[in-house]
């Protein structure tokens, strides 16, 4: 029973959410504070695991009827987890995510509430809209980055606009994912590739502004190495399988993008620490579904 419930939470994706928060804290400057309290790091990591896990569980709850046709092997349509059990798990995870954020400060708590609302709106309504859906999904990630920044609320107002960049990136992945079951549109995939390039360029420009471009470049190059080849394969042959691989690579590579953020605002060793989450996420992706 435990394994099917765990499958609902997409464990490999949870690791990427932790990387979001670590990047947000780096942007806010939390890691350069002398003798900084480590407790907010733990609370915010727990918060994002709960929020992301709850959001993806409710995604399967709302998609139960569709999955019964298109993905009958998933825990709910296969009968391994009941709809009620899944809904209770999702609600519990969101409650944990919100409560953990309030342990840090009220700003973090309110952001956790906003993330919960945004994810539920996407699960129930947003995903069905070709334009608003990708933006809605991206908003969840942008708010997650801001959740990390909220460790220092006064820095959140200064850097909150950077949340637009993960919004653009996740919107691109969401655009790609729409062809995962039945195949995709090469033109849409090319637009997503342009958005990928825009994201890399923006992070590089911000790293240069922080006088940290040399530190960030290795991570930006690695980021491009992971996301562009699978996308190019999907453009050449837009089958459901190739698109699924492009989506999977794009999601897991969020860790490398977050490592680039850390390199731009903190240090190379700390960025390497975040990048080391990638092997863990990829290992989990071999066992549990990412999309």
C-alpha positions as CSV (number, residue, x, y, z in Angstrom):
1,X,0.0,0.0,0.0
2,X,2.8,2.4,0.8
3,X,4.6,2.0,-2.5
4,X,1.5,3.0,-4.6
5,X,0.9,6.1,-2.4
6,X,4.6,7.0,-2.8
7,X,4.2,6.7,-6.6
8,X,1.5,9.3,-6.5
9,X,3.9,11.9,-5.1
10,X,6.4,11.6,-8.0
11,X,9.5,11.2,-5.7
12,X,12.0,12.2,-8.4
13,X,10.1,15.5,-8.9
14,X,10.1,16.2,-5.1
15,X,13.9,16.5,-5.2
16,X,13.7,19.2,-7.9
17,X,11.3,21.2,-5.6
18,X,13.9,21.1,-2.9
19,X,16.5,22.5,-5.3
20,X,14.0,25.4,-6.1
21,X,14.0,26.4,-2.4
22,X,17.7,26.1,-2.0
23,X,18.1,28.4,-5.1
24,X,15.7,30.9,-3.7
25,X,17.5,31.0,-0.4
26,X,20.8,31.6,-2.3
27,X,19.2,34.5,-4.3
28,X,18.1,36.0,-1.0
29,X,21.6,35.8,0.4
30,X,20.7,33.5,3.3
31,X,23.8,31.3,2.9
32,X,26.2,34.2,3.3
33,X,24.8,35.3,6.6
34,X,27.4,34.5,9.3
35,X,26.1,31.8,11.7
36,X,22.8,31.6,9.9
37,X,20.1,29.4,11.6
38,X,19.8,26.1,9.7
39,X,16.2,25.6,10.8
40,X,14.6,27.6,8.0
41,X,16.4,25.5,5.4
42,X,14.9,22.3,6.9
43,X,11.4,23.8,7.3
44,X,11.3,25.2,3.8
45,X,12.6,22.0,2.3
46,X,9.9,20.1,4.2
47,X,7.3,22.7,3.0
48,X,8.1,22.4,-0.6
49,X,8.1,18.6,-0.5
50,X,4.6,18.7,1.0
51,X,3.3,21.3,-1.4
52,X,4.7,19.6,-4.5
53,X,3.7,16.2,-3.4
54,X,0.2,17.3,-2.5
55,X,-0.2,19.1,-5.8
56,X,0.8,16.1,-8.0
57,X,-1.4,13.8,-5.9
58,X,-4.4,16.0,-6.6
59,X,-3.4,16.0,-10.3
60,X,-4.0,12.3,-10.3
61,X,-7.2,12.6,-8.3
62,X,-8.7,15.1,-10.8
63,X,-7.4,13.0,-13.7
64,X,-8.7,9.6,-12.5
65,X,-11.3,9.1,-15.2
66,X,-8.9,10.2,-18.0
67,X,-6.1,8.1,-16.7
68,X,-8.4,5.1,-16.6
69,X,-8.4,5.4,-20.4
70,X,-4.9,6.7,-21.2
71,X,-2.8,5.5,-18.3
72,X,-4.6,2.6,-16.6
73,X,-1.4,1.5,-14.9
74,X,-1.4,4.5,-12.5
75,X,-2.2,3.8,-8.8
76,X,-5.8,5.2,-8.9
77,X,-7.2,3.7,-12.1
78,X,-5.4,0.4,-11.4
79,X,-7.2,0.1,-8.1
80,X,-4.1,0.1,-5.9
81,X,-5.2,3.4,-4.3
82,X,-8.8,4.6,-3.9
83,X,-9.8,8.0,-4.8
84,X,-10.6,8.8,-1.2
85,X,-7.2,7.6,0.0
86,X,-5.5,9.7,-2.7
87,X,-7.5,12.8,-1.8
88,X,-6.7,12.4,1.9
89,X,-3.0,12.0,1.1
90,X,-3.0,15.1,-1.0
91,X,-4.7,17.1,1.6
92,X,-2.4,16.0,4.3
93,X,0.7,16.8,2.2
94,X,-0.6,20.3,1.5
95,X,-1.3,20.9,5.2
96,X,2.2,19.8,6.1
97,X,3.6,22.1,3.4
98,X,1.7,25.1,4.7
99,X,2.3,24.4,8.3
100,X,6.1,24.0,7.8
101,X,6.3,27.3,5.9
102,X,4.5,29.2,8.7
103,X,7.2,27.8,11.1
104,X,9.7,30.0,9.2
105,X,7.6,33.2,9.0
106,X,4.2,34.5,7.9
107,X,5.5,35.5,4.5
108,X,6.6,32.0,3.8
109,X,3.3,30.6,5.1
110,X,1.2,32.9,2.8
111,X,3.4,31.9,-0.2
112,X,2.7,28.2,0.7
113,X,-1.0,28.9,0.7
114,X,-0.6,30.6,-2.7
115,X,1.3,27.6,-4.1
116,X,-1.4,25.3,-2.9
117,X,-4.1,27.3,-4.5
118,X,-2.2,27.7,-7.8
119,X,-1.5,23.9,-8.0
120,X,-5.1,23.0,-7.3
121,X,-6.3,25.5,-9.9
122,X,-3.9,23.9,-12.4
123,X,-4.9,20.4,-11.5
124,X,-8.6,21.1,-11.9
125,X,-8.9,23.8,-14.5
126,X,-5.6,25.2,-15.8
127,X,-4.2,22.2,-17.5
128,X,-7.2,22.2,-19.9
129,X,-6.3,25.6,-21.3
130,X,-3.5,25.7,-24.0
131,X,-2.3,29.2,-23.0
132,X,-3.2,29.6,-19.3
133,X,-2.2,26.0,-18.4
134,X,1.5,26.4,-19.0
135,X,1.5,29.8,-17.3
136,X,-0.4,28.4,-14.3
137,X,2.1,25.5,-14.0
138,X,5.0,27.9,-14.3
139,X,3.5,30.1,-11.6
140,X,3.7,27.2,-9.2
141,X,7.5,26.9,-9.8
142,X,8.0,30.7,-9.7
143,X,6.3,30.8,-6.3
144,X,8.4,27.9,-5.2
145,X,11.5,29.8,-5.9
146,X,10.0,32.8,-4.0
147,X,9.3,30.4,-1.1
148,X,13.1,30.0,-0.7
149,X,13.6,33.8,-0.9
150,X,11.0,34.2,1.9
151,X,13.6,33.0,4.4
152,X,14.6,36.7,4.3
153,X,11.3,38.5,3.6
154,X,12.9,41.9,3.0
155,X,14.9,40.3,0.1
156,X,11.8,38.8,-1.4
157,X,10.6,42.1,-2.6
158,X,14.0,42.8,-4.2
159,X,14.3,39.6,-6.1
160,X,10.8,38.3,-6.6
161,X,10.8,39.3,-10.3
162,X,13.3,36.5,-10.9
163,X,10.4,34.1,-10.4
164,X,9.4,35.0,-14.0
165,X,12.3,32.9,-15.3
166,X,11.2,29.5,-13.9
167,X,7.6,30.4,-15.0
168,X,8.9,30.7,-18.6
169,X,10.9,27.5,-18.3
170,X,8.1,25.4,-16.9
171,X,5.6,26.9,-19.3
172,X,7.9,25.6,-22.1
173,X,8.0,22.1,-20.6
174,X,4.2,22.2,-20.1
175,X,3.8,23.1,-23.8
176,X,5.9,20.2,-24.8
177,X,4.1,17.8,-22.5
178,X,0.8,18.3,-24.2
179,X,2.0,15.9,-27.0
180,X,3.1,13.2,-24.6
181,X,0.2,10.8,-25.2
182,X,-0.7,11.4,-28.8
183,X,2.4,13.0,-30.3
184,X,3.3,16.7,-30.6
185,X,3.5,19.7,-32.9
186,X,7.1,20.4,-34.1
187,X,6.4,24.1,-34.2
188,X,5.4,24.1,-30.5
189,X,8.5,22.2,-29.7
190,X,10.7,24.8,-31.5
191,X,9.0,27.6,-29.6
192,X,9.8,25.7,-26.4
193,X,13.4,25.5,-27.5
194,X,13.6,29.2,-28.0
195,X,12.2,29.7,-24.5
196,X,14.8,27.3,-23.1
197,X,17.5,29.5,-24.8
198,X,15.9,32.7,-23.4
199,X,16.0,31.2,-19.8
200,X,19.7,30.3,-20.1
201,X,20.5,33.7,-21.5
202,X,18.7,35.5,-18.7
203,X,20.4,33.5,-15.9
204,X,23.7,34.1,-17.6
205,X,23.0,37.9,-17.7
206,X,22.0,38.0,-14.1
207,X,25.1,36.0,-13.1
208,X,27.2,38.6,-15.0
209,X,25.4,41.3,-13.1
210,X,26.4,39.6,-9.9
211,X,30.0,39.2,-11.2
212,X,29.6,35.5,-11.0
213,X,29.3,34.5,-14.6
214,X,32.5,32.4,-14.6
215,X,31.1,30.4,-11.6
216,X,27.7,29.9,-13.3
217,X,28.8,29.0,-16.8
218,X,29.7,25.3,-16.1
219,X,26.2,24.8,-14.7
220,X,24.5,26.6,-17.6
221,X,26.4,24.5,-20.1
222,X,25.4,21.4,-18.3
223,X,21.9,22.6,-18.2
224,X,21.8,23.1,-21.9
225,X,23.5,19.7,-22.4
226,X,20.6,17.9,-20.6
227,X,17.7,19.8,-22.1
228,X,18.4,20.4,-25.8
229,X,19.4,17.0,-27.2
230,X,16.1,15.3,-26.0
231,X,14.1,18.2,-27.3
232,X,15.9,18.1,-30.7
233,X,15.1,14.4,-31.0
234,X,11.4,15.2,-30.2
235,X,11.4,17.9,-32.9
236,X,12.8,15.5,-35.5
237,X,10.4,12.7,-34.5
238,X,7.5,14.1,-32.3
239,X,6.3,10.8,-31.1
240,X,4.7,10.4,-27.6
241,X,7.8,8.5,-26.4
242,X,10.3,11.1,-27.5
243,X,8.2,13.9,-26.1
244,X,7.9,12.1,-22.8
245,X,11.7,11.8,-22.7
246,X,12.1,15.6,-23.4
247,X,9.6,16.4,-20.7
248,X,11.4,14.1,-18.2
249,X,14.7,15.6,-19.0
250,X,13.4,19.1,-18.7
251,X,11.8,18.5,-15.3
252,X,14.9,16.7,-13.8
253,X,17.2,19.4,-15.2
254,X,15.5,22.0,-13.0
255,X,18.1,20.9,-10.5
256,X,20.9,22.0,-12.7
257,X,19.1,25.3,-13.4
258,X,18.8,25.8,-9.7
259,X,22.5,25.0,-9.2
260,X,23.2,27.8,-11.8
261,X,21.2,30.2,-9.6
262,X,23.2,29.2,-6.5
263,X,26.4,29.7,-8.5
264,X,25.3,33.2,-9.6
265,X,24.4,34.3,-6.0
266,X,26.5,32.2,-3.6
267,X,29.5,29.9,-4.4
268,X,30.7,27.1,-6.6
269,X,30.8,24.5,-3.7
270,X,27.3,25.2,-2.7
271,X,26.1,25.0,-6.3
272,X,27.8,21.7,-6.6
273,X,26.0,20.5,-3.5
274,X,22.7,21.4,-5.2
275,X,23.8,19.7,-8.5
276,X,24.5,16.5,-6.5
277,X,20.7,16.2,-6.1
278,X,20.5,15.3,-9.8
279,X,21.9,11.8,-9.5
280,X,19.4,11.1,-6.7
281,X,16.5,12.5,-8.8
282,X,17.6,10.5,-11.8
283,X,17.8,7.3,-9.7
284,X,14.3,7.9,-8.4
285,X,13.1,8.5,-11.9
286,X,14.2,5.0,-12.9
287,X,11.8,3.7,-10.3
288,X,8.9,6.2,-10.2
289,X,7.2,8.1,-13.0
290,X,8.2,11.7,-13.6
291,X,5.2,12.8,-15.8
